[in-house]
Structure formats: C-alpha cells, structure tokens
Amino acid sequence: MFLVTTIAPGDFCPTKKSCLKKLMRLKEVFESKSKVFIPYITCGDPTLSKTEELIGIIESAGADIIELGVPFSDPIADGPIIQAAYNRALRNGVSLERVIKIVEREMWQIKVPIILLSYYNPIYKYGIERFVSYAKDAGISAVVIPDLPPEEAKELMAHCEKKDFSIIFFLAPTSTDERIWFIGSKPAPFIYYVSITGITGIRDSLSTHLKQRLQKIKGLCKKPIAVGFGISNPSQAEEVARIADGVIVGSAIVDIIGKNLVSPEKPVFDFVSSIASCVHKV
C-alpha cells in the first residue's frame, strides 16, 4: 500500500512565498540527513498527470530530494531506458515550461526539494534569465545540465547568483585533481558524481574504484557528494550510501514506469521505498 502526500487543513499555504519557506533547502537536507536519497523520474512519462501522482508517491516512499528530467530529443548522457522515457514524454507534448508548471502546482503539497535535470538546448531556447526566474519562483531548488560545463555556464551562473538558484555540476572517474578542485569551488550545495564512464542505465555491479575515487574527492573539496549512474537495486544503494553523502537512482525507476505504463504507482512506490530504507539505515 502506498500513501500520496496531501495537505492537511492546517498546512495550507495561502501564498506562494509562505509555501516556499516551508521547503527545506538543499544544503539543509544534506546537513540534517545522515544519507540523502534522490530518485529520478522523467517528467511526462507516461503522462503529465501520472508524473504529478508519482511525485507525491515518491516523496511518501522516502525521497529526500526529487529529480525531474526534462525530456529532450538528443540526450547524450542517457542510455536506452531514459531515452525511451524522453520519447514517450515528447510524444505527449511535454516541454520545459510544462515541467516547471507541474512543479508550481505540486509545491503546495510537496515538502522535499525538487531539482530539474535538463539539457542546455531547452533552457537556451526558453531564455536563460526567464528560465532561472520562473524555475526559482515555481519552487525548484536547482538544475543539473549534463551538456553544460562550468566554463560555458558563466551567463547562467550570473543569473542563478541573483536569484539564489543553483547549478549542480558533475565529476567523473576521469576528473583530474584540478577539475575536482574547480568543481568543488563552485557555489552549489552538492556535487553530482558520475560513478561510471558512460551513459545512464542499469548495471549489475558498481565500479571497484568508487570508494577510492570518493575518498580522493573528499580530500580535495568539502562539499557533499551524491553518486548516480548505474545504481540499480537496494543492495547497491546501501553500498554507495556507506561511502557517499547521497544516492541518486534513475534508470531503474524509469524502467519500472516503462514496464507499467498504465498503473506505475504501486511498483514505483514499492521499489523506491526499498531503496530509501537501505539508504537511510546507513
């Protein structure tokens, strides 16, 4: 059985501003939790209305932060599972603006931070300043942009700084010491560590060098580290939680949605809650 988060009469937020104040900031999540669980779903897969339901279900299942993917036609960092989800969402006419509007509606009842994962093209076409302003006002806490390195993000970072909005940058197994220091110096509440060299997807095992790499990164920067890419089951999530500050699970959840397009709610709740319990017991 799963429970969808709802607002009690006494919790009603009369204004958008007061509702946003109830949201825990990303930095506060990492400070208040022993380990942080960040599930990912593609917005609009299988439908926008199902996404709205799944956001509440995922929160009820134990998510500390929710990552929503903005569908894009050429997702170079994503494997076949998320590519298929993007295609289903694009056929539904899902756009960046419609994704933000979903968050704007859901913020009245969601109490965990929401971050977006979007490729740069939709943001650039929408308008950089317009995106940052609208996303922040809608209640979104940060954005992850797989194809935008910080060297090319100066304009976006300038607008983010004005609005107290964050860009989450990546580190990878191939990142040099200089790169680790450089990413660690950016004003973001955590670092997204890509655990494998390659695209997203379900993996049978974790990298044997993961612990060593995370120890090196922690020695060079003090930001929390959330690990994603390839974490596919509760035992892997628990293993990562023992050596990282946060665990990001995407493809395995999206795969469940893809196999249960008519009624993904219960299987998603069951899987997400099994991951959450393993992450939070560490």
C-alpha positions as CSV (number, residue, x, y, z in Angstrom):
1,M,0.0,0.0,0.0
2,F,1.3,3.5,-0.7
3,L,0.3,6.9,0.5
4,V,0.3,10.1,-1.5
5,T,1.3,13.2,0.4
6,T,-1.6,15.6,0.9
7,I,-2.1,18.9,2.6
8,A,-3.8,18.9,5.9
9,P,-6.2,21.9,6.5
10,G,-3.7,23.5,9.0
11,D,-0.9,23.1,6.5
12,F,-2.5,25.1,3.7
13,C,-0.2,27.8,2.4
14,P,-2.1,31.0,1.5
15,T,0.7,32.4,-0.6
16,K,3.4,31.0,-2.8
17,K,6.1,32.8,-0.7
18,S,4.9,31.2,2.5
19,C,4.8,27.8,0.9
20,L,8.4,28.1,-0.4
21,K,9.6,29.0,3.0
22,K,8.4,25.5,4.2
23,L,10.6,23.8,1.7
24,M,13.9,22.6,3.1
25,R,16.9,24.0,1.2
26,L,19.2,21.5,-0.5
27,K,22.1,22.4,1.9
28,E,19.8,21.8,4.8
29,V,18.8,18.4,3.6
30,F,22.4,17.3,3.5
31,E,23.1,18.8,6.9
32,S,20.1,17.2,8.5
33,K,20.2,13.7,7.0
34,S,22.8,11.0,7.6
35,K,22.4,9.9,4.0
36,V,20.3,11.5,1.2
37,F,18.2,9.6,-1.3
38,I,17.5,11.3,-4.7
39,P,15.2,9.4,-7.0
40,Y,14.8,10.5,-10.6
41,I,11.8,10.3,-13.0
42,T,11.2,11.7,-16.5
43,C,8.5,14.4,-16.4
44,G,5.6,13.4,-18.7
45,D,6.3,9.7,-18.7
46,P,3.9,8.1,-19.1
47,T,1.8,11.2,-18.9
48,L,1.9,14.6,-17.1
49,S,-0.9,13.6,-14.8
50,K,0.9,10.4,-13.8
51,T,4.0,12.4,-13.1
52,E,2.1,14.6,-10.7
53,E,0.9,11.5,-8.9
54,L,4.3,9.9,-8.9
55,I,5.9,13.0,-7.3
56,G,3.7,12.6,-4.3
57,I,4.2,8.8,-4.2
58,I,8.0,9.1,-4.4
59,E,8.0,11.6,-1.6
60,S,5.8,9.3,0.5
61,A,8.2,6.4,-0.3
62,G,11.1,8.2,1.4
63,A,12.7,10.6,-1.1
64,D,14.7,13.4,0.4
65,I,15.1,15.3,-2.9
66,I,13.3,14.6,-6.2
67,E,15.0,15.0,-9.5
68,L,12.7,15.6,-12.5
69,G,14.0,15.0,-16.0
70,V,13.0,17.5,-18.8
71,P,12.6,15.4,-22.0
72,F,15.0,16.1,-24.8
73,S,15.4,14.6,-28.3
74,D,19.2,14.1,-28.1
75,P,20.1,13.1,-24.5
76,I,23.8,12.3,-24.9
77,A,24.4,11.3,-21.3
78,D,21.4,8.9,-21.1
79,G,21.0,5.3,-22.1
80,P,18.2,3.5,-23.8
81,I,15.8,3.4,-20.8
82,I,15.7,7.1,-20.2
83,Q,15.9,7.8,-23.9
84,A,12.7,5.8,-24.3
85,A,11.1,7.7,-21.5
86,Y,12.0,11.0,-23.1
87,N,10.5,9.9,-26.4
88,R,7.2,8.9,-24.7
89,A,7.1,12.3,-22.9
90,L,7.9,14.2,-26.1
91,R,5.1,12.5,-27.9
92,N,2.9,13.8,-25.1
93,G,4.0,17.4,-26.0
94,V,6.0,17.9,-22.8
95,S,8.2,21.0,-22.7
96,L,10.4,22.7,-20.2
97,E,7.6,25.2,-19.4
98,R,5.1,22.4,-18.8
99,V,7.6,20.7,-16.5
100,I,8.0,23.9,-14.4
101,K,4.2,24.3,-14.3
102,I,3.9,20.9,-12.8
103,V,6.3,21.8,-10.0
104,E,4.5,25.0,-9.5
105,R,1.3,23.1,-8.9
106,E,2.9,20.4,-6.8
107,M,4.8,22.7,-4.5
108,W,1.6,23.3,-2.4
109,Q,1.9,19.8,-1.1
110,I,5.5,18.6,-1.6
111,K,7.8,19.3,1.3
112,V,11.1,18.0,-0.2
113,P,13.2,20.0,-2.7
114,I,12.8,19.4,-6.4
115,I,15.7,19.7,-8.8
116,L,15.5,19.6,-12.6
117,L,17.7,17.7,-15.0
118,S,17.7,19.4,-18.4
119,Y,20.0,19.6,-21.3
120,Y,21.0,23.1,-22.2
121,N,19.2,23.5,-25.5
122,P,15.6,23.7,-23.9
123,I,16.9,26.3,-21.4
124,Y,18.7,28.3,-24.0
125,K,15.7,28.4,-26.3
126,Y,13.4,29.2,-23.4
127,G,15.6,32.1,-22.3
128,I,18.3,31.8,-19.6
129,E,17.1,34.7,-17.4
130,R,13.5,33.7,-17.9
131,F,14.2,30.1,-17.0
132,V,16.1,30.9,-13.8
133,S,13.4,33.4,-12.7
134,Y,10.4,31.1,-13.5
135,A,12.1,28.0,-12.1
136,K,13.0,29.7,-8.8
137,D,9.6,31.2,-8.4
138,A,7.9,27.9,-9.1
139,G,9.8,26.3,-6.1
140,I,12.6,24.5,-8.0
141,S,15.8,24.4,-6.0
142,A,18.5,23.7,-8.6
143,V,19.2,22.4,-12.1
144,V,21.5,19.7,-13.4
145,I,22.7,20.2,-17.0
146,P,24.7,17.3,-18.4
147,D,26.0,19.0,-21.5
148,L,26.9,22.4,-19.9
149,P,30.4,22.5,-18.3
150,P,31.0,25.4,-15.9
151,E,33.4,27.0,-18.3
152,E,30.5,27.7,-20.6
153,A,27.9,28.4,-17.9
154,K,29.0,31.9,-16.9
155,E,25.9,33.7,-18.1
156,L,23.6,31.1,-16.5
157,M,25.6,31.2,-13.2
158,A,25.3,35.0,-13.1
159,H,21.5,34.8,-13.3
160,C,21.5,32.0,-10.8
161,E,23.5,34.0,-8.3
162,K,21.0,36.9,-8.5
163,K,18.1,34.5,-7.7
164,D,19.8,32.2,-5.1
165,F,19.3,29.3,-7.6
166,S,21.9,26.5,-8.0
167,I,23.5,24.6,-10.9
168,I,24.7,21.2,-9.8
169,F,27.9,20.2,-11.7
170,F,29.4,16.8,-12.4
171,L,32.5,15.0,-11.5
172,A,33.5,11.7,-13.2
173,P,36.0,8.9,-12.7
174,T,38.3,10.6,-15.2
175,S,38.3,14.0,-13.4
176,T,41.7,15.3,-12.5
177,D,42.7,16.9,-9.2
178,E,42.5,20.3,-10.8
179,R,39.0,19.6,-12.1
180,I,37.8,18.3,-8.7
181,W,39.1,21.5,-7.0
182,F,37.5,23.6,-9.7
183,I,34.0,22.0,-9.5
184,G,34.3,22.0,-5.7
185,S,34.8,25.8,-5.7
186,K,31.5,26.4,-7.4
187,P,28.5,27.7,-5.4
188,A,26.5,24.5,-5.4
189,P,25.1,22.6,-2.4
190,F,26.4,19.3,-3.5
191,I,28.4,17.6,-6.3
192,Y,26.9,15.0,-8.6
193,Y,29.5,12.2,-9.1
194,V,29.0,10.0,-12.1
195,S,30.1,6.6,-10.9
196,I,30.9,5.2,-14.4
197,T,32.4,6.3,-17.6
198,G,29.5,6.1,-19.9
199,I,25.7,6.7,-20.1
200,T,23.0,6.1,-17.6
201,G,21.5,2.6,-17.3
202,I,21.0,-0.4,-15.1
203,R,24.3,-2.1,-14.0
204,D,24.9,-5.5,-12.4
205,S,27.7,-4.2,-10.2
206,L,29.3,-1.0,-9.1
207,S,32.8,0.3,-10.0
208,T,35.5,-1.3,-8.0
209,H,37.3,2.1,-7.8
210,L,34.3,4.0,-6.4
211,K,35.4,4.2,-2.8
212,Q,38.9,5.2,-3.7
213,R,37.6,7.9,-6.0
214,L,35.2,9.4,-3.5
215,Q,37.9,9.4,-0.8
216,K,40.1,11.4,-3.2
217,I,37.4,13.9,-4.0
218,K,36.6,14.4,-0.3
219,G,40.2,15.1,0.3
220,L,40.2,17.9,-2.2
221,C,36.8,19.6,-1.6
222,K,34.3,19.7,1.4
223,K,31.0,19.6,-0.5
224,P,28.6,16.7,0.0
225,I,28.8,14.1,-2.9
226,A,25.8,12.4,-4.4
227,V,26.5,9.4,-6.6
228,G,24.5,8.5,-9.6
229,F,24.5,6.4,-12.9
230,G,24.2,2.7,-12.6
231,I,22.8,2.3,-9.1
232,S,20.1,-0.3,-9.8
233,N,18.9,-2.1,-6.6
234,P,18.7,-1.7,-2.8
235,S,22.0,-3.5,-2.1
236,Q,23.9,-1.3,-4.5
237,A,22.2,1.8,-3.0
238,E,23.2,0.7,0.5
239,E,26.8,0.1,-0.6
240,V,27.0,3.6,-2.1
241,A,25.4,5.2,0.9
242,R,28.2,3.8,3.1
243,I,30.8,5.9,1.2
244,A,28.9,8.8,-0.2
245,D,26.6,11.5,1.2
246,G,23.8,10.9,-1.3
247,V,22.5,8.2,-3.6
248,I,20.8,9.0,-7.0
249,V,18.7,6.3,-8.7
250,G,17.1,7.0,-12.1
251,S,17.1,4.3,-14.8
252,A,15.9,1.5,-12.5
253,I,12.8,3.6,-11.5
254,V,12.2,4.8,-15.1
255,D,12.4,1.1,-16.2
256,I,9.7,0.2,-13.8
257,I,7.5,3.0,-15.1
258,G,8.2,1.9,-18.7
259,K,7.0,-1.7,-17.8
260,N,3.9,-0.4,-16.0
261,L,2.7,2.5,-18.2
262,V,-1.0,2.1,-17.2
263,S,-0.5,1.8,-13.4
264,P,3.1,2.5,-12.3
265,E,2.1,3.8,-8.9
266,K,2.4,0.7,-6.7
267,P,5.5,-0.8,-8.3
268,V,7.3,2.6,-8.2
269,F,6.3,3.0,-4.5
270,D,7.5,-0.4,-3.6
271,F,10.8,-0.1,-5.3
272,V,11.6,3.5,-4.2
273,S,10.7,2.6,-0.6
274,S,13.0,-0.4,-0.7
275,I,15.9,1.8,-1.9
276,A,15.0,4.5,0.7
277,S,15.1,2.1,3.6
278,C,18.5,0.8,2.6
279,V,20.0,4.3,2.2
280,H,18.5,5.7,5.4
281,K,19.6,2.8,7.6
282,V,23.3,3.5,6.9
